[in-house]
């Protein structure tokens, strides 16, 4: 294994992490912006108001995108095992 192969594997790992985490992060971001807008409009400045809606949104996003995330991780795992089996 040389540097190019190692960097390619790290690049694929980072891309898999970004793709797999994007549904949960996107849901949390949308809910966070919505709650922040609600707080700005009503001038309710409660710090703990965002936690429960964000947790629920992340949980629902993970349930909805579970097969997609699992497929991405399985694809990366197959790539790694294929590289191990056939050599770098």
C-alpha positions in Angstrom: 0.0 0.0 0.0 1.5 3.3 -1.0 0.4 6.9 -0.2 -2.0 7.2 -3.2 -3.9 4.1 -2.1 -4.0 5.3 1.5 -5.3 8.8 0.5 -7.9 7.2 -1.8 -9.1 5.1 1.0 -9.3 8.0 3.4 -11.1 10.1 0.8 -13.7 7.4 0.3 -14.1 7.1 4.1 -14.6 10.8 4.5 -17.1 10.9 1.6 -19.0 8.0 3.2 -19.2 9.8 6.5 -20.4 13.0 4.9 -23.1 11.2 2.8 -24.2 9.0 5.7 -24.5 11.9 8.2 -26.2 14.4 5.9 -29.8 13.3 6.6 -29.4 13.7 10.3 -27.4 17.0 10.1 -29.8 18.4 7.5 -32.9 17.6 9.7 -31.2 19.2 12.7 -30.2 22.2 10.8 -33.7 22.8 9.4 -35.3 22.3 12.8 -32.7 24.6 14.4 -33.3 27.4 12.0 -37.1 27.1 12.3 -36.9 27.2 16.1 -34.5 30.1 16.0 -36.9 32.0 13.7 -39.7 31.2 16.1 -37.7 32.5 19.0 -36.7 35.6 17.2 -40.3 36.4 16.2 -41.8 35.7 19.6 -38.8 36.9 21.7 -38.8 33.7 23.7 -35.2 33.2 24.5 -35.2 29.7 26.1 -32.0 27.8 25.5 -33.5 24.4 26.1 -36.3 24.8 23.6 -34.4 23.4 20.7 -33.2 20.2 22.2 -36.3 18.0 22.1 -37.4 19.0 18.6 -33.9 18.5 17.2 -33.6 15.1 18.9 -37.0 14.0 17.4 -36.1 15.3 14.0 -32.8 13.5 14.0 -34.5 10.3 15.1 -37.1 10.5 12.4 -34.5 11.3 9.8 -32.4 8.3 10.8 -35.5 6.1 10.7 -36.5 7.4 7.2 -32.9 7.2 5.8 -31.7 4.1 7.6 -31.6 1.9 4.5 -29.7 4.6 2.5 -27.2 5.1 5.3 -26.8 1.3 5.6 -26.3 0.9 1.9 -23.6 3.6 1.9 -21.7 2.0 4.7 -22.1 -1.5 3.2 -20.7 -0.1 -0.1 -17.7 1.3 1.6 -17.1 -1.9 3.5 -17.2 -3.9 0.3 -14.7 -1.5 -1.2 -12.3 -2.0 1.7 -12.7 -5.8 1.7 -12.2 -5.9 -2.0 -9.0 -3.8 -1.7 -7.8 -6.1 1.1 -8.6 -9.2 -0.9 -7.1 -8.2 -4.2 -4.4 -6.0 -2.8 -3.8 -2.3 -3.2 
